[in-house]
Amino acid sequence: MPRVVLIRGDGTGPELAEALKTVFAAISPPVELVECEAGSEWWSRHGGNSMIPPETWEAIKSSDACFKSPTTTPPDPKAPRSVAVSIRQEMDLYANVRPIKTFKGAESPLSQIFGPFDFVCVREATEGLYSGIEYRLTDDVSVALRKITRRSSERVARWAFRLAREKGWNKVIAVTKRNILKVSDGVFWEAVENVAKEFPGIEYEEYYIDNMSQQLVKNPNRFNQNVILSTNLFMDVLSELAAGLVGNIGMVYAANIGDRYAMFEPAHGSAPKYKGMDRVNPTATILSGAWMLKYLGLHKYGEAVESATEEVIAEKKDVTVDMGGTAKTSEMAAAIARRAASLLS
C-alpha cells in the first residue's frame, strides 16, 4: 500500500487538509496517510534552521509521495527557506507543473471573451533565483545569485516536451529574458534547443518574459494546447498571472515531480486572514490530491475525484463564495466526496 505524507500546513492549510481527508474517507483509496507538521506556525513555536521538523523529513523520505497543504513563508530574512522550496531541493523535484484549465460553471470574465483555456505551465523548481544564494554585503548592498545549469534545464525541458507529446499537443513555449540575461538564459535556451531535437513532431518558440506577460492578458487563447516552460522565478510569476485567466488561483492545482518522488499541492498560499472561517475554495487541494492518486497508480480513484469535482462545479449548488456560491469549504468537499463515492459504486 502506498504511503503518503500529509503536511497540514499553516493558515487555512489544516482546513484544506481536512477537505482532502473527507474525499479520501468517502472513496477509501488504498493509501496510508501519515499526517505531519511543517510551516511557519510550527517554526514559530520550535525555532531552528528549518520549517520542517526532523520527524517530518523522516516520514517524507520513507514515503511514496507527499501532499502539502498551504504553508506560510514569512518575508523575514532570518526565517528559514520555505517548506515547498526545501522539499523540492532536498527531494530533487525539478518539474513544478500547473495546469491552467477553465471549468464549466466557473468561467472567468476572460474565458467568456476568449473561450475556455487549457494549457500547462512547467517551471524548473530547484534552482534559478530560488536557489537561496543571497548575501548582504553591507547595510546598503545585497546580492542574489541566479544559478542556471545545463543539466537542470535539459531535464525540465525534456519533461515539458514529453508532456506535450503525451497530451497530443504540438508546441512548447520557452520563456526567457535572453536579450538581457544573456549568459544564464543562454544556457537555458541552449538546453531547450538540444532537447527539442529529441521531439521532431513538436514545435518550440521563445517568448521574452515581458512580452509573454502582455500576451497572456491580450491574447491568452493563442496558448491553448501549449506547454509553457520557464525558469523558477519567471514561471512562478507567469503561472500566478495565468491563474487569473481561469478565475482565481483557488482553481489551480500543482505537482512537483522528480524522477523518484513527487509532492502535490494547491498552487495558492495559506490565506491566514481566512484561517478558521471554513470559506476558502478547496478545488485546487482536491484536484491535486486526485493527481497524486493517479501518480501512485490508483487511476480509478483519481479519475472519480476529478469527475466529481468538475460535476459539482458545473452544477454550482455546492461551491464556495469565490465561485458565486454560498457553500463552506467543508460543504463543498462533502459534496465532491459524495459524488466521487457514487461514481465508484
TAKA-V51129 format. One record per residue. N is the residue number from 0. PHI is phi in degrees with one decimal (NA if undefined). Layout:
# TAKA-V51129
n=N phi=PHI
n=N phi=PHI
This chain:
# TAKA-V51129
n=0 phi=NA
n=1 phi=-61.0
n=2 phi=-109.5
n=3 phi=-124.7
n=4 phi=-86.1
n=5 phi=-112.4
n=6 phi=-87.0
n=7 phi=-75.1
n=8 phi=81.3
n=9 phi=-118.1
n=10 phi=56.9
n=11 phi=-82.6
n=12 phi=-54.0
n=13 phi=-60.0
n=14 phi=-65.4
n=15 phi=-71.0
n=16 phi=-60.6
n=17 phi=-65.2
n=18 phi=-61.1
n=19 phi=-65.0
n=20 phi=-62.5
n=21 phi=-59.8
n=22 phi=-66.6
n=23 phi=-63.1
n=24 phi=-63.4
n=25 phi=-74.3
n=26 phi=-105.1
n=27 phi=50.3
n=28 phi=-68.2
n=29 phi=-76.6
n=30 phi=-133.4
n=31 phi=-99.9
n=32 phi=-93.3
n=33 phi=-114.1
n=34 phi=-81.3
n=35 phi=-137.6
n=36 phi=-103.1
n=37 phi=-174.6
n=38 phi=127.1
n=39 phi=-69.8
n=40 phi=-66.5
n=41 phi=-64.0
n=42 phi=-64.2
n=43 phi=-65.7
n=44 phi=-85.7
n=45 phi=-112.6
n=46 phi=71.0
n=47 phi=107.0
n=48 phi=-101.5
n=49 phi=-148.1
n=50 phi=-87.3
n=51 phi=-117.9
n=52 phi=-68.3
n=53 phi=-55.6
n=54 phi=-67.4
n=55 phi=-71.4
n=56 phi=-59.4
n=57 phi=-60.7
n=58 phi=-65.6
n=59 phi=-59.4
n=60 phi=-73.2
n=61 phi=-111.6
n=62 phi=-115.0
n=63 phi=-95.9
n=64 phi=-167.0
n=65 phi=-133.5
n=66 phi=-114.1
n=67 phi=-111.6
n=68 phi=-68.3
n=69 phi=-57.5
n=70 phi=-124.5
n=71 phi=-92.1
n=72 phi=-116.2
n=73 phi=-70.5
n=74 phi=-82.0
n=75 phi=-71.3
n=76 phi=-58.8
n=77 phi=-87.1
n=78 phi=-76.4
n=79 phi=-65.0
n=80 phi=-66.0
n=81 phi=-64.4
n=82 phi=-61.4
n=83 phi=-62.0
n=84 phi=-62.4
n=85 phi=-60.0
n=86 phi=-70.6
n=87 phi=-57.3
n=88 phi=-73.6
n=89 phi=-66.3
n=90 phi=-97.4
n=91 phi=56.6
n=92 phi=-93.7
n=93 phi=-84.3
n=94 phi=-111.5
n=95 phi=-92.1
n=96 phi=-123.4
n=97 phi=-129.6
n=98 phi=-68.2
n=99 phi=-112.9
n=100 phi=-139.4
n=101 phi=-81.8
n=102 phi=-102.2
n=103 phi=-59.7
n=104 phi=98.2
n=105 phi=-131.6
n=106 phi=-67.5
n=107 phi=-83.3
n=108 phi=-55.2
n=109 phi=-71.1
n=110 phi=-69.4
n=111 phi=-72.1
n=112 phi=-88.1
n=113 phi=-98.9
n=114 phi=92.0
n=115 phi=-65.6
n=116 phi=-104.4
n=117 phi=-158.7
n=118 phi=-149.3
n=119 phi=-130.1
n=120 phi=-98.0
n=121 phi=-120.8
n=122 phi=-126.6
n=123 phi=-66.0
n=124 phi=-117.2
n=125 phi=-117.9
n=126 phi=-142.5
n=127 phi=68.2
n=128 phi=-73.1
n=129 phi=-94.4
n=130 phi=-65.5
n=131 phi=83.5
n=132 phi=-99.9
n=133 phi=-131.1
n=134 phi=-140.4
n=135 phi=-104.0
n=136 phi=-76.4
n=137 phi=-143.1
n=138 phi=-60.6
n=139 phi=-111.0
n=140 phi=-132.8
n=141 phi=-130.2
n=142 phi=-136.4
n=143 phi=-123.5
n=144 phi=-99.5
n=145 phi=-102.2
n=146 phi=-94.7
n=147 phi=-127.1
n=148 phi=-117.1
n=149 phi=-62.6
n=150 phi=-59.2
n=151 phi=-67.5
n=152 phi=-66.7
n=153 phi=-67.9
n=154 phi=-71.8
n=155 phi=-73.7
n=156 phi=-63.2
n=157 phi=-62.3
n=158 phi=-62.7
n=159 phi=-66.2
n=160 phi=-65.2
n=161 phi=-64.3
n=162 phi=-62.5
n=163 phi=-58.9
n=164 phi=-64.7
n=165 phi=-62.0
n=166 phi=-83.4
n=167 phi=77.2
n=168 phi=-92.2
n=169 phi=-123.5
n=170 phi=-148.9
n=171 phi=-118.2
n=172 phi=-102.6
n=173 phi=-102.5
n=174 phi=-107.4
n=175 phi=-137.7
n=176 phi=-134.2
n=177 phi=-69.2
n=178 phi=-72.7
n=179 phi=-111.4
n=180 phi=-88.9
n=181 phi=-64.7
n=182 phi=-83.3
n=183 phi=-67.6
n=184 phi=-73.2
n=185 phi=-63.4
n=186 phi=-62.0
n=187 phi=-62.7
n=188 phi=-66.3
n=189 phi=-59.7
n=190 phi=-64.5
n=191 phi=-61.3
n=192 phi=-62.6
n=193 phi=-64.1
n=194 phi=-68.4
n=195 phi=-57.8
n=196 phi=-64.0
n=197 phi=-79.5
n=198 phi=-130.0
n=199 phi=-64.2
n=200 phi=-87.7
n=201 phi=-116.3
n=202 phi=-76.7
n=203 phi=-144.1
n=204 phi=-147.0
n=205 phi=-103.1
n=206 phi=-121.7
n=207 phi=-80.2
n=208 phi=-57.3
n=209 phi=-67.8
n=210 phi=-67.5
n=211 phi=-62.0
n=212 phi=-61.4
n=213 phi=-66.1
n=214 phi=-66.8
n=215 phi=-65.3
n=216 phi=-90.5
n=217 phi=-82.0
n=218 phi=-135.7
n=219 phi=-65.8
n=220 phi=-68.6
n=221 phi=-66.8
n=222 phi=-99.3
n=223 phi=-60.4
n=224 phi=57.8
n=225 phi=-117.8
n=226 phi=-103.9
n=227 phi=-104.9
n=228 phi=-120.9
n=229 phi=-160.3
n=230 phi=-78.8
n=231 phi=-59.4
n=232 phi=-68.2
n=233 phi=-56.4
n=234 phi=-76.8
n=235 phi=-58.6
n=236 phi=-70.4
n=237 phi=-63.0
n=238 phi=-70.6
n=239 phi=-69.0
n=240 phi=-60.1
n=241 phi=-62.4
n=242 phi=-59.6
n=243 phi=-63.7
n=244 phi=-67.5
n=245 phi=-105.5
n=246 phi=113.6
n=247 phi=-168.3
n=248 phi=-73.7
n=249 phi=-66.1
n=250 phi=-97.4
n=251 phi=-103.9
n=252 phi=-103.6
n=253 phi=-147.6
n=254 phi=-132.6
n=255 phi=-118.2
n=256 phi=-120.7
n=257 phi=-118.8
n=258 phi=-78.2
n=259 phi=-132.3
n=260 phi=-157.6
n=261 phi=-151.9
n=262 phi=-122.2
n=263 phi=-114.7
n=264 phi=-165.1
n=265 phi=-68.5
n=266 phi=-75.6
n=267 phi=-88.5
n=268 phi=-86.9
n=269 phi=-87.6
n=270 phi=42.4
n=271 phi=-60.6
n=272 phi=-68.3
n=273 phi=-101.6
n=274 phi=-55.8
n=275 phi=78.5
n=276 phi=-94.6
n=277 phi=55.7
n=278 phi=-130.3
n=279 phi=-80.1
n=280 phi=-70.7
n=281 phi=-91.3
n=282 phi=-56.5
n=283 phi=-63.2
n=284 phi=-62.4
n=285 phi=-69.0
n=286 phi=-71.1
n=287 phi=-69.3
n=288 phi=-64.6
n=289 phi=-63.1
n=290 phi=-61.7
n=291 phi=-60.6
n=292 phi=-60.1
n=293 phi=-66.9
n=294 phi=-59.1
n=295 phi=-81.1
n=296 phi=89.7
n=297 phi=-95.9
n=298 phi=-65.6
n=299 phi=-65.8
n=300 phi=-71.8
n=301 phi=-62.4
n=302 phi=-66.9
n=303 phi=-63.7
n=304 phi=-67.0
n=305 phi=-60.0
n=306 phi=-63.8
n=307 phi=-62.4
n=308 phi=-63.1
n=309 phi=-63.3
n=310 phi=-68.9
n=311 phi=-64.1
n=312 phi=-63.2
n=313 phi=-63.0
n=314 phi=-73.2
n=315 phi=63.6
n=316 phi=-92.3
n=317 phi=-119.9
n=318 phi=-120.4
n=319 phi=-78.3
n=320 phi=-62.4
n=321 phi=-68.0
n=322 phi=-105.2
n=323 phi=88.4
n=324 phi=-105.5
n=325 phi=-127.4
n=326 phi=-70.3
n=327 phi=-79.3
n=328 phi=-51.6
n=329 phi=-64.8
n=330 phi=-72.6
n=331 phi=-65.5
n=332 phi=-61.7
n=333 phi=-64.9
n=334 phi=-64.5
n=335 phi=-65.8
n=336 phi=-60.9
n=337 phi=-62.2
n=338 phi=-66.1
n=339 phi=-63.9
n=340 phi=-62.5
n=341 phi=-65.3
n=342 phi=-65.5
n=343 phi=-86.5
n=344 phi=-78.2
